[in-house]
Amino acid sequence: FFEFTYPLKADLVKTMENNFTKNISQAEFAYLSGRSLAAFKRDFKKVFSESPGKWLKKKRLSLAHHLLKNTNKRPSVIYLEVGFEDYAHFSKSFKSSFGYSPSEVK
């Protein structure tokens, strides 16, 4: 028989804070938190007051900005470390959020 149950519900804040840099789907975040995708999205909105997608993007961009400003790492390395899959998307999102490109930080 297959096991189709979710693990016990985990603390959503801890789950997200510990895993936001992983490039995984919302369904996988839901599974890590012990919730169905629908329950994850519902609970997430209650806890963080925004959608998982928006929260993840902000959190990842904030970490990227911090790393660019405080380390010697290049943007072409950092985008992967913070959970972005595509450099062009990272660069466009970064510029949209901060008003300048990742390469202009420092």
TIVO-546342 format. One record per atom (N, C-alpha, C, O): x, y, z; residue in one letter; atom name. Coordinates in nm, 3 decimals. Atoms other than C-alpha are relative to their C-alpha. Layout:
REM TIVO-546342
+---------+---------+---------+------+------+
|      px |      py |      pz | rest | atom |
+---------+---------+---------+------+------+
|       X |       Y |       Z |    A |   CA |
...
+---------+---------+---------+------+------+
REM end
This chain:
REM TIVO-546342
+---------+---------+---------+------+------+
|      px |      py |      pz | rest | atom |
+---------+---------+---------+------+------+
|   0.082 |  -0.120 |   0.000 |    F |    N |
|   0.000 |   0.000 |   0.000 |    F |   CA |
|   0.086 |   0.125 |   0.000 |    F |    C |
|   0.197 |   0.126 |   0.054 |    F |    O |
|  -0.071 |  -0.127 |   0.003 |    F |    N |
|   0.105 |   0.355 |  -0.064 |    F |   CA |
|  -0.044 |   0.086 |   0.116 |    F |    C |
|  -0.158 |   0.079 |   0.162 |    F |    O |
|   0.027 |  -0.094 |  -0.108 |    E |    N |
|   0.125 |   0.616 |   0.208 |    E |   CA |
|  -0.030 |   0.137 |  -0.061 |    E |    C |
|   0.059 |   0.201 |  -0.117 |    E |    O |
|   0.040 |  -0.128 |   0.058 |    F |    N |
|  -0.070 |   0.926 |   0.100 |    F |   CA |
|  -0.024 |   0.107 |   0.104 |    F |    C |
|  -0.081 |   0.212 |   0.073 |    F |    O |
|   0.021 |  -0.099 |  -0.104 |    T |    N |
|  -0.073 |   1.109 |   0.430 |    T |   CA |
|   0.116 |   0.098 |   0.003 |    T |    C |
|   0.226 |   0.068 |  -0.043 |    T |    O |
|  -0.103 |  -0.101 |  -0.016 |    Y |    N |
|   0.119 |   1.426 |   0.502 |    Y |   CA |
|   0.064 |  -0.019 |   0.137 |    Y |    C |
|   0.001 |  -0.070 |   0.229 |    Y |    O |
|  -0.061 |   0.006 |  -0.133 |    P |    N |
|   0.370 |   1.443 |   0.785 |    P |   CA |
|  -0.077 |   0.093 |   0.094 |    P |    C |
|  -0.159 |   0.172 |   0.048 |    P |    O |
|   0.068 |  -0.088 |  -0.095 |    L |    N |
|   0.251 |   1.615 |   1.102 |    L |   CA |
|   0.024 |   0.146 |  -0.037 |    L |    C |
|   0.130 |   0.181 |  -0.089 |    L |    O |
|  -0.014 |  -0.142 |   0.031 |    K |    N |
|   0.189 |   1.987 |   1.062 |    K |   CA |
|   0.120 |   0.057 |   0.074 |    K |    C |
|   0.134 |   0.042 |   0.195 |    K |    O |
|  -0.119 |  -0.064 |  -0.056 |    A |    N |
|   0.514 |   2.172 |   1.116 |    A |   CA |
|  -0.027 |   0.149 |   0.016 |    A |    C |
|  -0.118 |   0.204 |  -0.044 |    A |    O |
|   0.010 |  -0.144 |  -0.017 |    D |    N |
|   0.558 |   2.528 |   1.232 |    D |   CA |
|   0.030 |   0.067 |  -0.134 |    D |    C |
|   0.139 |   0.051 |  -0.189 |    D |    O |
|  -0.012 |  -0.059 |   0.134 |    L |    N |
|   0.505 |   2.727 |   0.913 |    L |   CA |
|   0.113 |   0.102 |  -0.008 |    L |    C |
|   0.186 |   0.106 |  -0.108 |    L |    O |
|  -0.106 |  -0.102 |   0.001 |    V |    N |
|   0.739 |   3.013 |   1.006 |    V |   CA |
|   0.137 |  -0.068 |  -0.003 |    V |    C |
|   0.222 |  -0.031 |  -0.084 |    V |    O |
|  -0.130 |   0.070 |  -0.004 |    K |    N |
|   1.026 |   2.778 |   1.093 |    K |   CA |
|   0.026 |  -0.073 |  -0.132 |    K |    C |
|   0.138 |  -0.070 |  -0.184 |    K |    O |
|  -0.015 |   0.073 |   0.126 |    T |    N |
|   0.965 |   2.568 |   0.783 |    T |   CA |
|   0.045 |   0.094 |  -0.111 |    T |    C |
|   0.137 |   0.062 |  -0.186 |    T |    O |
|  -0.032 |  -0.094 |   0.107 |    M |    N |
|   0.978 |   2.870 |   0.555 |    M |   CA |
|   0.136 |   0.067 |   0.022 |    M |    C |
|   0.215 |   0.079 |  -0.071 |    M |    O |
|  -0.128 |  -0.065 |  -0.029 |    E |    N |
|   1.270 |   3.043 |   0.728 |    E |   CA |
|   0.117 |  -0.095 |  -0.025 |    E |    C |
|   0.224 |  -0.052 |  -0.069 |    E |    O |
|  -0.108 |   0.098 |   0.018 |    N |    N |
|   1.476 |   2.723 |   0.713 |    N |   CA |
|   0.016 |  -0.047 |  -0.143 |    N |    C |
|   0.119 |  -0.105 |  -0.177 |    N |    O |
|  -0.002 |   0.059 |   0.134 |    N |    N |
|   1.396 |   2.641 |   0.352 |    N |   CA |
|  -0.022 |   0.097 |  -0.116 |    N |    C |
|  -0.028 |   0.054 |  -0.231 |    N |    O |
|   0.036 |  -0.093 |   0.108 |    F |    N |
|   1.325 |   2.960 |   0.155 |    F |   CA |
|   0.104 |   0.010 |  -0.111 |    F |    C |
|   0.070 |   0.050 |  -0.222 |    F |    O |
|  -0.103 |  -0.008 |   0.103 |    T |    N |
|   1.656 |   2.943 |  -0.031 |    T |   CA |
|   0.001 |  -0.123 |  -0.091 |    T |    C |
|   0.075 |  -0.127 |  -0.190 |    T |    O |
|   0.008 |   0.118 |   0.086 |    K |    N |
|   1.570 |   2.603 |  -0.175 |    K |   CA |
|  -0.090 |   0.029 |  -0.119 |    K |    C |
|  -0.198 |   0.087 |  -0.104 |    K |    O |
|   0.078 |  -0.021 |   0.121 |    N |    N |
|   1.446 |   2.614 |  -0.530 |    N |   CA |
|  -0.098 |  -0.117 |  -0.015 |    N |    C |
|  -0.077 |  -0.208 |  -0.095 |    N |    O |
|   0.102 |   0.106 |   0.005 |    I |    N |
|   1.139 |   2.398 |  -0.472 |    I |   CA |
|  -0.137 |   0.063 |  -0.021 |    I |    C |
|  -0.156 |   0.183 |   0.001 |    I |    O |
|   0.135 |  -0.049 |   0.031 |    S |    N |
|   0.774 |   2.430 |  -0.566 |    S |   CA |
|  -0.079 |   0.027 |   0.128 |    S |    C |
|  -0.042 |  -0.017 |   0.237 |    S |    O |
|   0.089 |  -0.023 |  -0.114 |    Q |    N |
|   0.496 |   2.552 |  -0.340 |    Q |   CA |
|  -0.058 |  -0.131 |   0.050 |    Q |    C |
|  -0.082 |  -0.145 |   0.170 |    Q |    O |
|   0.050 |   0.131 |  -0.041 |    A |    N |
|   0.365 |   2.196 |  -0.338 |    A |   CA |
|   0.101 |  -0.070 |   0.091 |    A |    C |
|   0.064 |  -0.137 |   0.187 |    A |    O |
|  -0.104 |   0.060 |  -0.084 |    E |    N |
|   0.698 |   2.083 |  -0.194 |    E |   CA |
|   0.012 |   0.072 |   0.134 |    E |    C |
|   0.034 |   0.008 |   0.236 |    E |    O |
|   0.004 |  -0.073 |  -0.127 |    F |    N |
|   0.691 |   2.360 |   0.066 |    F |   CA |
|  -0.120 |  -0.046 |   0.083 |    F |    C |
|  -0.109 |  -0.064 |   0.204 |    F |    O |
|   0.120 |   0.048 |  -0.069 |    A |    N |
|   0.339 |   2.246 |   0.152 |    A |   CA |
|   0.028 |  -0.134 |   0.065 |    A |    C |
|  -0.007 |  -0.155 |   0.182 |    A |    O |
|  -0.032 |   0.132 |  -0.053 |    Y |    N |
|   0.460 |   1.889 |   0.197 |    Y |   CA |
|   0.095 |   0.011 |   0.120 |    Y |    C |
|   0.075 |  -0.057 |   0.221 |    Y |    O |
|  -0.094 |  -0.019 |  -0.111 |    L |    N |
|   0.751 |   2.003 |   0.416 |    L |   CA |
|  -0.069 |   0.051 |   0.126 |    L |    C |
|  -0.028 |   0.020 |   0.238 |    L |    O |
|   0.072 |  -0.057 |  -0.114 |    S |    N |
|   0.505 |   2.189 |   0.635 |    S |   CA |
|  -0.111 |  -0.092 |   0.050 |    S |    C |
|  -0.181 |  -0.060 |   0.147 |    S |    O |
|   0.102 |   0.095 |  -0.044 |    G |    N |
|   0.275 |   1.887 |   0.663 |    G |   CA |
|  -0.141 |   0.039 |  -0.039 |    G |    C |
|  -0.236 |   0.007 |   0.031 |    G |    O |
|   0.130 |  -0.049 |   0.045 |    R |    N |
|  -0.010 |   2.044 |   0.467 |    R |   CA |
|  -0.024 |  -0.034 |  -0.146 |    R |    C |
|   0.069 |  -0.057 |  -0.223 |    R |    O |
|   0.033 |   0.007 |   0.142 |    S |    N |
|  -0.195 |   2.000 |   0.144 |    S |   CA |
|   0.035 |   0.136 |  -0.059 |    S |    C |
|   0.057 |   0.232 |   0.015 |    S |    O |
|  -0.032 |  -0.128 |   0.062 |    L |    N |
|  -0.122 |   2.273 |  -0.109 |    L |   CA |
|  -0.103 |   0.106 |   0.035 |    L |    C |
|  -0.068 |   0.221 |   0.064 |    L |    O |
|   0.106 |  -0.097 |  -0.034 |    A |    N |
|  -0.458 |   2.439 |  -0.042 |    A |   CA |
|   0.012 |   0.048 |   0.144 |    A |    C |
|   0.000 |   0.167 |   0.172 |    A |    O |
|  -0.014 |  -0.037 |  -0.142 |    A |    N |
|  -0.408 |   2.431 |   0.337 |    A |   CA |
|   0.126 |   0.085 |   0.020 |    A |    C |
|   0.125 |   0.180 |   0.099 |    A |    O |
|  -0.124 |  -0.077 |  -0.009 |    F |    N |
|  -0.051 |   2.559 |   0.295 |    F |   CA |
|  -0.025 |   0.144 |  -0.041 |    F |    C |
|   0.013 |   0.237 |   0.030 |    F |    O |
|   0.027 |  -0.136 |   0.049 |    K |    N |
|  -0.166 |   2.859 |   0.090 |    K |   CA |
|  -0.090 |   0.076 |   0.096 |    K |    C |
|  -0.068 |   0.194 |   0.122 |    K |    O |
|   0.093 |  -0.063 |  -0.094 |    R |    N |
|  -0.451 |   2.932 |   0.331 |    R |   CA |
|   0.071 |   0.039 |   0.130 |    R |    C |
|   0.060 |   0.152 |   0.176 |    R |    O |
|  -0.071 |  -0.027 |  -0.125 |    D |    N |
|  -0.235 |   2.903 |   0.644 |    D |   CA |
|   0.110 |   0.104 |  -0.020 |    D |    C |
|   0.132 |   0.188 |   0.066 |    D |    O |
|  -0.108 |  -0.095 |   0.029 |    F |    N |
|   0.050 |   3.095 |   0.481 |    F |   CA |
|  -0.054 |   0.142 |  -0.002 |    F |    C |
|   0.004 |   0.232 |   0.058 |    F |    O |
|   0.062 |  -0.133 |   0.011 |    K |    N |
|  -0.177 |   3.389 |   0.401 |    K |   CA |
|  -0.037 |   0.053 |   0.139 |    K |    C |
|  -0.021 |   0.172 |   0.167 |    K |    O |
|   0.035 |  -0.041 |  -0.136 |    K |    N |
|  -0.298 |   3.394 |   0.764 |    K |   CA |
|   0.124 |   0.042 |   0.080 |    K |    C |
|   0.121 |   0.142 |   0.152 |    K |    O |
|  -0.121 |  -0.026 |  -0.079 |    V |    N |
|   0.054 |   3.387 |   0.909 |    V |   CA |
|   0.081 |   0.117 |  -0.054 |    V |    C |
|   0.126 |   0.201 |   0.023 |    V |    O |
|  -0.090 |  -0.098 |   0.060 |    F |    N |
|   0.244 |   3.609 |   0.663 |    F |   CA |
|  -0.072 |   0.118 |  -0.066 |    F |    C |
|  -0.007 |   0.213 |  -0.110 |    F |    O |
|   0.082 |  -0.107 |   0.059 |    S |    N |
|  -0.040 |   3.829 |   0.529 |    S |   CA |
|   0.033 |   0.028 |  -0.147 |    S |    C |
|   0.009 |   0.138 |  -0.195 |    S |    O |
|  -0.023 |  -0.009 |   0.144 |    E |    N |
|   0.069 |   3.768 |   0.168 |    E |   CA |
|   0.016 |  -0.140 |  -0.056 |    E |    C |
|   0.026 |  -0.237 |   0.018 |    E |    O |
|  -0.010 |   0.131 |   0.064 |    S |    N |
|   0.096 |   3.488 |  -0.083 |    S |   CA |
|   0.140 |  -0.058 |   0.017 |    S |    C |
|   0.236 |   0.017 |   0.034 |    S |    O |
|  -0.132 |   0.062 |  -0.009 |    P |    N |
|   0.380 |   3.236 |  -0.063 |    P |   CA |
|   0.095 |   0.050 |  -0.108 |    P |    C |
|   0.214 |   0.072 |  -0.081 |    P |    O |
|  -0.084 |  -0.045 |   0.110 |    G |    N |
|   0.510 |   3.349 |  -0.402 |    G |   CA |
|   0.060 |   0.138 |   0.026 |    G |    C |
|   0.180 |   0.159 |   0.006 |    G |    O |
|  -0.048 |  -0.136 |  -0.028 |    K |    N |
|   0.536 |   3.716 |  -0.304 |    K |   CA |
|   0.099 |  -0.001 |   0.115 |    K |    C |
|   0.203 |   0.065 |   0.110 |    K |    O |
|  -0.088 |   0.007 |  -0.116 |    W |    N |
|   0.690 |   3.633 |   0.032 |    W |   CA |
|   0.136 |  -0.059 |  -0.038 |    W |    C |
|   0.240 |  -0.005 |   0.000 |    W |    O |
|  -0.124 |   0.064 |   0.041 |    L |    N |
|   0.949 |   3.400 |  -0.122 |    L |   CA |
|   0.087 |   0.095 |  -0.083 |    L |    C |
|   0.207 |   0.105 |  -0.062 |    L |    O |
|  -0.074 |  -0.092 |   0.086 |    K |    N |
|   1.047 |   3.656 |  -0.384 |    K |   CA |
|   0.065 |   0.110 |   0.083 |    K |    C |
|   0.183 |   0.140 |   0.065 |    K |    O |
|  -0.054 |  -0.107 |  -0.085 |    K |    N |
|   1.090 |   3.935 |  -0.126 |    K |   CA |
|   0.113 |  -0.051 |   0.087 |    K |    C |
|   0.218 |   0.014 |   0.099 |    K |    O |
|  -0.099 |   0.058 |  -0.092 |    K |    N |
|   1.281 |   3.712 |   0.113 |    K |   CA |
|   0.129 |  -0.033 |  -0.075 |    K |    C |
|   0.239 |  -0.003 |  -0.026 |    K |    O |
|  -0.117 |   0.036 |   0.080 |    R |    N |
|   1.516 |   3.583 |  -0.157 |    R |   CA |
|   0.074 |   0.124 |  -0.050 |    R |    C |
|   0.197 |   0.128 |  -0.048 |    R |    O |
|  -0.063 |  -0.123 |   0.048 |    L |    N |
|   1.578 |   3.930 |  -0.301 |    L |   CA |
|   0.069 |   0.075 |   0.113 |    L |    C |
|   0.177 |   0.132 |   0.094 |    L |    O |
|  -0.061 |  -0.066 |  -0.116 |    S |    N |
|   1.648 |   4.071 |   0.044 |    S |   CA |
|   0.132 |  -0.068 |   0.036 |    S |    C |
|   0.231 |   0.001 |   0.062 |    S |    O |
|  -0.123 |   0.072 |  -0.029 |    L |    N |
|   1.905 |   3.799 |   0.112 |    L |   CA |
|   0.104 |   0.025 |  -0.109 |    L |    C |
|   0.222 |   0.043 |  -0.079 |    L |    O |
|  -0.092 |  -0.026 |   0.111 |    A |    N |
|   2.058 |   3.850 |  -0.233 |    A |   CA |
|   0.063 |   0.138 |   0.015 |    A |    C |
|   0.184 |   0.153 |  -0.003 |    A |    O |
|  -0.051 |  -0.136 |  -0.018 |    H |    N |
|   2.092 |   4.223 |  -0.167 |    H |   CA |
|   0.104 |   0.002 |   0.112 |    H |    C |
|   0.211 |   0.062 |   0.098 |    H |    O |
|  -0.093 |   0.007 |  -0.114 |    H |    N |
|   2.257 |   4.154 |   0.168 |    H |   CA |
|   0.132 |  -0.066 |  -0.041 |    H |    C |
|   0.239 |  -0.016 |  -0.009 |    H |    O |
|  -0.121 |   0.071 |   0.043 |    L |    N |
|   2.501 |   3.905 |   0.013 |    L |   CA |
|   0.082 |   0.082 |  -0.099 |    L |    C |
|   0.205 |   0.084 |  -0.092 |    L |    O |
|  -0.072 |  -0.084 |   0.097 |    L |    N |
|   2.587 |   4.138 |  -0.274 |    L |   CA |
|   0.073 |   0.116 |   0.068 |    L |    C |
|   0.183 |   0.153 |   0.028 |    L |    O |
|  -0.056 |  -0.116 |  -0.070 |    K |    N |
|   2.653 |   4.424 |  -0.036 |    K |   CA |
|   0.112 |  -0.040 |   0.096 |    K |    C |
|   0.206 |   0.037 |   0.117 |    K |    O |
|  -0.091 |   0.036 |  -0.109 |    N |    N |
|   2.846 |   4.230 |   0.228 |    N |   CA |
|   0.097 |  -0.114 |  -0.030 |    N |    C |
|   0.171 |  -0.156 |   0.059 |    N |    O |
|  -0.096 |   0.105 |   0.037 |    T |    N |
|   3.040 |   3.963 |   0.040 |    T |   CA |
|   0.062 |   0.038 |  -0.135 |    T |    C |
|   0.022 |   0.135 |  -0.198 |    T |    O |
|  -0.062 |  -0.023 |   0.130 |    N |    N |
|   3.260 |   3.947 |  -0.266 |    N |   CA |
|  -0.058 |  -0.092 |  -0.107 |    N |    C |
|  -0.003 |  -0.103 |  -0.216 |    N |    O |
|   0.062 |   0.092 |   0.095 |    K |    N |
|   3.029 |   3.698 |  -0.437 |    K |   CA |
|  -0.064 |   0.079 |  -0.114 |    K |    C |
|  -0.117 |   0.188 |  -0.095 |    K |    O |
|   0.059 |  -0.063 |   0.119 |    R |    N |
|   2.912 |   3.781 |  -0.785 |    R |   CA |
|  -0.149 |  -0.037 |  -0.011 |    R |    C |
|  -0.192 |  -0.141 |   0.038 |    R |    O |
|   0.143 |   0.028 |   0.020 |    P |    N |
|   2.542 |   3.804 |  -0.881 |    P |   CA |
|  -0.024 |  -0.135 |  -0.069 |    P |    C |
|  -0.123 |  -0.202 |  -0.041 |    P |    O |
|   0.016 |   0.126 |   0.073 |    S |    N |
|   2.592 |   3.504 |  -1.112 |    S |   CA |
|   0.014 |  -0.122 |   0.090 |    S |    C |
|  -0.021 |  -0.233 |   0.049 |    S |    O |
|  -0.009 |   0.108 |  -0.098 |    V |    N |
|   2.666 |   3.292 |  -0.804 |    V |   CA |
|  -0.115 |   0.011 |   0.101 |    V |    C |
|  -0.176 |  -0.089 |   0.139 |    V |    O |
|   0.099 |  -0.024 |  -0.105 |    I |    N |
|   2.424 |   3.450 |  -0.557 |    I |   CA |
|  -0.141 |  -0.040 |  -0.040 |    I |    C |
|  -0.216 |  -0.093 |   0.043 |    I |    O |
|   0.140 |   0.029 |   0.038 |    Y |    N |
|   2.105 |   3.403 |  -0.759 |    Y |   CA |
|  -0.035 |  -0.146 |   0.027 |    Y |    C |
|  -0.148 |  -0.176 |   0.064 |    Y |    O |
|   0.025 |   0.142 |  -0.028 |    L |    N |
|   2.140 |   3.025 |  -0.722 |    L |   CA |
|  -0.005 |  -0.026 |   0.150 |    L |    C |
|  -0.087 |  -0.105 |   0.197 |    L |    O |
|  -0.006 |   0.018 |  -0.145 |    E |    N |
|   2.226 |   3.047 |  -0.352 |    E |   CA |
|  -0.130 |   0.042 |   0.070 |    E |    C |
|  -0.166 |  -0.014 |   0.173 |    E |    O |
|   0.121 |  -0.051 |  -0.064 |    V |    N |
|   1.907 |   3.237 |  -0.274 |    V |   CA |
|  -0.128 |  -0.064 |  -0.052 |    V |    C |
|  -0.237 |  -0.030 |  -0.007 |    V |    O |
|   0.117 |   0.076 |   0.043 |    G |    N |
|   1.675 |   3.004 |  -0.465 |    G |   CA |
|  -0.060 |   0.037 |  -0.133 |    G |    C |
|  -0.165 |  -0.016 |  -0.170 |    G |    O |
|   0.051 |  -0.030 |   0.134 |    F |    N |
|   1.627 |   3.161 |  -0.807 |    F |   CA |
|   0.051 |  -0.104 |  -0.098 |    F |    C |
|   0.161 |  -0.157 |  -0.083 |    F |    O |
|  -0.034 |   0.102 |   0.099 |    E |    N |
|   1.631 |   2.927 |  -1.102 |    E |   CA |
|   0.066 |   0.060 |  -0.123 |    E |    C |
|   0.146 |  -0.005 |  -0.190 |    E |    O |
|  -0.042 |  -0.063 |   0.124 |    D |    N |
|   1.707 |   3.174 |  -1.378 |    D |   CA |
|   0.062 |   0.137 |   0.030 |    D |    C |
|   0.001 |   0.219 |   0.099 |    D |    O |
|  -0.068 |  -0.127 |  -0.028 |    Y |    N |
|   1.957 |   3.463 |  -1.373 |    Y |   CA |
|  -0.076 |   0.121 |  -0.056 |    Y |    C |
|  -0.084 |   0.225 |   0.009 |    Y |    O |
|   0.073 |  -0.111 |   0.061 |    A |    N |
|   1.753 |   3.681 |  -1.609 |    A |   CA |
|  -0.121 |   0.039 |   0.086 |    A |    C |
|  -0.147 |   0.158 |   0.107 |    A |    O |
|   0.115 |  -0.027 |  -0.087 |    H |    N |
|   1.446 |   3.650 |  -1.386 |    H |   CA |
|   0.046 |   0.065 |   0.130 |    H |    C |
|  -0.016 |   0.160 |   0.177 |    H |    O |
|  -0.057 |  -0.059 |  -0.122 |    F |    N |
|   1.657 |   3.723 |  -1.078 |    F |   CA |
|   0.037 |   0.146 |  -0.023 |    F |    C |
|   0.000 |   0.233 |   0.056 |    F |    O |
|  -0.047 |  -0.135 |   0.029 |    S |    N |
|   1.814 |   4.029 |  -1.236 |    S |   CA |
|  -0.116 |   0.097 |  -0.021 |    S |    C |
|  -0.116 |   0.209 |   0.031 |    S |    O |
|   0.118 |  -0.085 |   0.026 |    K |    N |
|   1.481 |   4.167 |  -1.359 |    K |   CA |
|  -0.077 |   0.027 |   0.129 |    K |    C |
|  -0.119 |   0.140 |   0.155 |    K |    O |
|   0.071 |  -0.016 |  -0.128 |    S |    N |
|   1.314 |   4.106 |  -1.020 |    S |   CA |
|   0.077 |   0.091 |   0.095 |    S |    C |
|   0.019 |   0.174 |   0.164 |    S |    O |
|  -0.086 |  -0.083 |  -0.086 |    F |    N |
|   1.608 |   4.262 |  -0.836 |    F |   CA |
|  -0.012 |   0.147 |  -0.038 |    F |    C |
|  -0.033 |   0.233 |   0.047 |    F |    O |
|   0.006 |  -0.139 |   0.047 |    K |    N |
|   1.603 |   4.575 |  -1.050 |    K |   CA |
|  -0.139 |   0.060 |   0.026 |    K |    C |
|  -0.150 |   0.177 |   0.063 |    K |    O |
|   0.136 |  -0.046 |  -0.026 |    S |    N |
|   1.225 |   4.602 |  -1.018 |    S |   CA |
|  -0.021 |   0.032 |   0.148 |    S |    C |
|  -0.091 |   0.127 |   0.182 |    S |    O |
|   0.017 |  -0.017 |  -0.144 |    S |    N |
|   1.248 |   4.573 |  -0.641 |    S |   CA |
|   0.085 |   0.112 |   0.058 |    S |    C |
|   0.038 |   0.189 |   0.142 |    S |    O |
|  -0.093 |  -0.095 |  -0.060 |    F |    N |
|   1.552 |   4.791 |  -0.568 |    F |   CA |
|   0.030 |   0.123 |  -0.086 |    F |    C |
|   0.084 |   0.222 |  -0.035 |    F |    O |
|  -0.023 |  -0.115 |   0.086 |    G |    N |
|   1.572 |   5.024 |  -0.868 |    G |   CA |
|   0.136 |   0.000 |  -0.069 |    G |    C |
|   0.169 |   0.094 |  -0.141 |    G |    O |
|  -0.130 |   0.015 |   0.064 |    Y |    N |
|   1.916 |   4.907 |  -0.979 |    Y |   CA |
|   0.031 |  -0.148 |  -0.015 |    Y |    C |
|  -0.028 |  -0.232 |   0.053 |    Y |    O |
|  -0.030 |   0.140 |   0.030 |    S |    N |
|   2.069 |   4.588 |  -1.113 |    S |   CA |
|   0.090 |  -0.060 |   0.108 |    S |    C |
|   0.155 |   0.013 |   0.182 |    S |    O |
|  -0.087 |   0.065 |  -0.098 |    P |    N |
|   2.250 |   4.332 |  -0.897 |    P |   CA |
|   0.147 |   0.039 |  -0.016 |    P |    C |
|   0.219 |   0.050 |   0.083 |    P |    O |
|  -0.141 |  -0.033 |   0.024 |    S |    N |
|   2.581 |   4.424 |  -1.059 |    S |   CA |
|   0.033 |   0.143 |   0.045 |    S |    C |
|   0.151 |   0.178 |   0.054 |    S |    O |
|  -0.024 |  -0.138 |  -0.045 |    E |    N |
|   2.537 |   4.786 |  -0.942 |    E |   CA |
|   0.009 |   0.013 |   0.152 |    E |    C |
|   0.031 |   0.123 |   0.203 |    E |    O |
|  -0.008 |  -0.004 |  -0.146 |    V |    N |
|   2.538 |   4.693 |  -0.571 |    V |   CA |
|   0.146 |   0.012 |   0.041 |    V |    C |
|   0.233 |  -0.048 |  -0.023 |    V |    O |
|  -0.131 |  -0.018 |  -0.065 |    K |    N |
|   2.842 |   4.798 |  -0.362 |    K |   CA |
|   0.031 |   0.142 |   0.019 |    K |    C |
|   0.136 |   0.176 |   0.072 |    K |    O |
+---------+---------+---------+------+------+
REM end
